[in-house]
Amino acid sequence: MTLIQRAALAAIATTTLAVKAGEVEVLHWWTAGGEAKAAAALKATLQAKGHTWKDFAVAGGGGDNAMTVLKSRVVSGNAPAAAQIKGPSLQEWAAEGVLANIDDVAKAEKWDSLLPPAVANVMKYKGNYIAAPVNVHRVNWLWVSNDAFKKAGAKVPTNWDEFFVAAEALKKAGIIPVAHGGQNWQDFTVFESVALGVGGADFYKKALVQLDPATLNGATMSKVLDTFKKVKTYTDKNAPGRDWNLATAMVIKGEAGMQMMGDWAKGEFVAAGKTPGKDFSCVAAPGTAKAFTFNVDSFAMFKLKNEANIKAQKDLAAAIMSTDFQEVFNLNKGSIPVRLNMNLAKFDDCAKLSSKDFVETAKSGSLVPSIAHQMAVPSATTGAIQDAVSQFWNDDKMSTKDAQAKIAAAARTK
């Protein structure tokens, strides 16, 4: 152990004695691979401040299992210090009166100047911060196999007309044009990118954030649905039920040319030893280069009674937004820092492009929440619209008009 390390440990010990150390119990579902490493980094940050980290990890169900456990804990008056909750669900929990106001941390750490308003507003309830954001995933990505495109003599598409030209070229070369996993959330992920690409950011906001009936029933939505259904004709017959990472593997191997998926797909390419720009390309989904659908993970802070634990909770909130944690976590997760003005020297080209577009769209007003990833509307409404979208994707006999009516009806679900 070096002298510096000894001195650091002594300083931590002194701080711990001066300010009574607390315990933070943290509910999350980061239990695999890069996510588990990322959670370990946060734990280490808290332990360095002298606090105890109590892991409350609930695997499976994309967080559904965790939410079931959390509800029973909160009802019994035994809430954890922090829980992984995101999007409109934060406001739903805050409305129950169980979340803590962490404005003092946010002010001390200058969160309002470090977060785009579109993200900061999601972290607040009635103007007060109740959660700390961890990262930003961009959802509207198109992942491209450079080998497959070279073999097909195809050009990487920037709009939907070019997308279908490329798809035809791939098909003629005997390559599956679009890798897809036929699961509700994957269908919905493709749908929102089509909606953004065909209609633009203002249309997207009106239709899929404000749920405006006239927009949902209008001509642009008809065009979105027609384009969405056309994409399906370029997927393979084995798509139903396929997991997203297996679809990504098809692009990695060059069996398929393209996949529309969030930036968590990048982790699969990197794990397979592939290099951005050389082996694969990361480009915005057709027509969406000047827009950005965001999916932000965050931790809601619950009301606690023990003073030492409240101090630990505040230290946790500050640590989440620190530059060190934002770098380590996002390098492991494949996402980008939510904190603006970060040094991205260690990040790859896909992340740098994502960060540049995140900043630019925040300024232009085309940074929009992902409806497919529970960032835009309440969970019951999200589920109803997702089901309607998947019904249309899977039923070749359903007309665009019928699908539009089903989606508009689903948008009224409370």
ChimeraX attribute file (.defattr): number of C-alpha atoms within 10 A of each C-alpha:
attribute: neighborCount
match mode: 1-to-1
recipient: residues
	/A:1	5
	/A:2	7
	/A:3	8
	/A:4	9
	/A:5	10
	/A:6	11
	/A:7	11
	/A:8	13
	/A:9	14
	/A:10	12
	/A:11	15
	/A:12	16
	/A:13	14
	/A:14	12
	/A:15	14
	/A:16	16
	/A:17	11
	/A:18	9
	/A:19	12
	/A:20	14
	/A:21	19
	/A:22	22
	/A:23	21
	/A:24	27
	/A:25	20
	/A:26	24
	/A:27	25
	/A:28	21
	/A:29	22
	/A:30	21
	/A:31	15
	/A:32	11
	/A:33	11
	/A:34	17
	/A:35	17
	/A:36	17
	/A:37	17
	/A:38	22
	/A:39	21
	/A:40	14
	/A:41	18
	/A:42	20
	/A:43	20
	/A:44	15
	/A:45	19
	/A:46	21
	/A:47	17
	/A:48	16
	/A:49	20
	/A:50	23
	/A:51	24
	/A:52	18
	/A:53	19
	/A:54	14
	/A:55	15
	/A:56	17
	/A:57	17
	/A:58	20
	/A:59	15
	/A:60	12
	/A:61	10
	/A:62	11
	/A:63	16
	/A:64	13
	/A:65	13
	/A:66	21
	/A:67	18
	/A:68	11
	/A:69	12
	/A:70	20
	/A:71	14
	/A:72	12
	/A:73	13
	/A:74	13
	/A:75	10
	/A:76	9
	/A:77	11
	/A:78	13
	/A:79	22
	/A:80	23
	/A:81	25
	/A:82	26
	/A:83	23
	/A:84	23
	/A:85	24
	/A:86	22
	/A:87	25
	/A:88	18
	/A:89	18
	/A:90	24
	/A:91	22
	/A:92	13
	/A:93	17
	/A:94	21
	/A:95	12
	/A:96	8
	/A:97	11
	/A:98	18
	/A:99	23
	/A:100	20
	/A:101	20
	/A:102	21
	/A:103	18
	/A:104	12
	/A:105	17
	/A:106	22
	/A:107	12
	/A:108	9
	/A:109	16
	/A:110	12
	/A:111	19
	/A:112	14
	/A:113	13
	/A:114	16
	/A:115	19
	/A:116	19
	/A:117	15
	/A:118	16
	/A:119	22
	/A:120	20
	/A:121	16
	/A:122	24
	/A:123	24
	/A:124	19
	/A:125	19
	/A:126	10
	/A:127	11
	/A:128	16
	/A:129	25
	/A:130	27
	/A:131	31
	/A:132	29
	/A:133	25
	/A:134	24
	/A:135	24
	/A:136	24
	/A:137	26
	/A:138	25
	/A:139	26
	/A:140	28
	/A:141	27
	/A:142	23
	/A:143	29
	/A:144	28
	/A:145	25
	/A:146	23
	/A:147	19
	/A:148	26
	/A:149	24
	/A:150	13
	/A:151	15
	/A:152	20
	/A:153	13
	/A:154	20
	/A:155	15
	/A:156	23
	/A:157	20
	/A:158	17
	/A:159	16
	/A:160	17
	/A:161	13
	/A:162	16
	/A:163	21
	/A:164	17
	/A:165	15
	/A:166	22
	/A:167	27
	/A:168	18
	/A:169	19
	/A:170	25
	/A:171	18
	/A:172	12
	/A:173	16
	/A:174	14
	/A:175	21
	/A:176	23
	/A:177	30
	/A:178	27
	/A:179	28
	/A:180	31
	/A:181	23
	/A:182	23
	/A:183	16
	/A:184	20
	/A:185	18
	/A:186	22
	/A:187	24
	/A:188	25
	/A:189	21
	/A:190	24
	/A:191	25
	/A:192	22
	/A:193	30
	/A:194	27
	/A:195	24
	/A:196	27
	/A:197	25
	/A:198	23
	/A:199	19
	/A:200	18
	/A:201	22
	/A:202	13
	/A:203	20
	/A:204	28
	/A:205	20
	/A:206	15
	/A:207	23
	/A:208	25
	/A:209	18
	/A:210	14
	/A:211	20
	/A:212	16
	/A:213	16
	/A:214	12
	/A:215	18
	/A:216	22
	/A:217	17
	/A:218	12
	/A:219	10
	/A:220	17
	/A:221	22
	/A:222	16
	/A:223	16
	/A:224	22
	/A:225	23
	/A:226	15
	/A:227	18
	/A:228	22
	/A:229	18
	/A:230	13
	/A:231	20
	/A:232	19
	/A:233	12
	/A:234	18
	/A:235	22
	/A:236	16
	/A:237	9
	/A:238	11
	/A:239	18
	/A:240	14
	/A:241	12
	/A:242	15
	/A:243	14
	/A:244	21
	/A:245	17
	/A:246	15
	/A:247	23
	/A:248	27
	/A:249	17
	/A:250	19
	/A:251	27
	/A:252	26
	/A:253	14
	/A:254	21
	/A:255	19
	/A:256	28
	/A:257	31
	/A:258	32
	/A:259	25
	/A:260	29
	/A:261	25
	/A:262	23
	/A:263	25
	/A:264	16
	/A:265	21
	/A:266	25
	/A:267	20
	/A:268	17
	/A:269	21
	/A:270	13
	/A:271	9
	/A:272	12
	/A:273	10
	/A:274	15
	/A:275	15
	/A:276	17
	/A:277	13
	/A:278	10
	/A:279	16
	/A:280	23
	/A:281	20
	/A:282	20
	/A:283	20
	/A:284	26
	/A:285	27
	/A:286	23
	/A:287	22
	/A:288	24
	/A:289	17
	/A:290	17
	/A:291	24
	/A:292	30
	/A:293	30
	/A:294	24
	/A:295	26
	/A:296	26
	/A:297	18
	/A:298	22
	/A:299	24
	/A:300	31
	/A:301	30
	/A:302	24
	/A:303	18
	/A:304	19
	/A:305	7
	/A:306	11
	/A:307	12
	/A:308	16
	/A:309	20
	/A:310	20
	/A:311	18
	/A:312	26
	/A:313	28
	/A:314	18
	/A:315	18
	/A:316	27
	/A:317	24
	/A:318	18
	/A:319	21
	/A:320	22
	/A:321	23
	/A:322	16
	/A:323	15
	/A:324	14
	/A:325	20
	/A:326	24
	/A:327	24
	/A:328	16
	/A:329	25
	/A:330	22
	/A:331	20
	/A:332	18
	/A:333	22
	/A:334	25
	/A:335	29
	/A:336	29
	/A:337	28
	/A:338	26
	/A:339	21
	/A:340	16
	/A:341	12
	/A:342	15
	/A:343	10
	/A:344	15
	/A:345	9
	/A:346	11
	/A:347	16
	/A:348	13
	/A:349	16
	/A:350	19
	/A:351	23
	/A:352	15
	/A:353	13
	/A:354	22
	/A:355	24
	/A:356	10
	/A:357	20
	/A:358	25
	/A:359	17
	/A:360	16
	/A:361	20
	/A:362	18
	/A:363	13
	/A:364	10
	/A:365	15
	/A:366	23
	/A:367	24
	/A:368	24
	/A:369	26
	/A:370	27
	/A:371	27
	/A:372	26
	/A:373	23
	/A:374	20
	/A:375	25
	/A:376	25
	/A:377	23
	/A:378	19
	/A:379	18
	/A:380	15
	/A:381	20
	/A:382	22
	/A:383	21
	/A:384	18
	/A:385	23
	/A:386	23
	/A:387	19
	/A:388	22
	/A:389	23
	/A:390	19
	/A:391	16
	/A:392	22
	/A:393	22
	/A:394	15
	/A:395	11
	/A:396	9
	/A:397	7
	/A:398	12
	/A:399	12
	/A:400	17
	/A:401	13
	/A:402	12
	/A:403	21
	/A:404	21
	/A:405	15
	/A:406	18
	/A:407	21
	/A:408	21
	/A:409	16
	/A:410	21
	/A:411	26
	/A:412	14
	/A:413	14
	/A:414	11
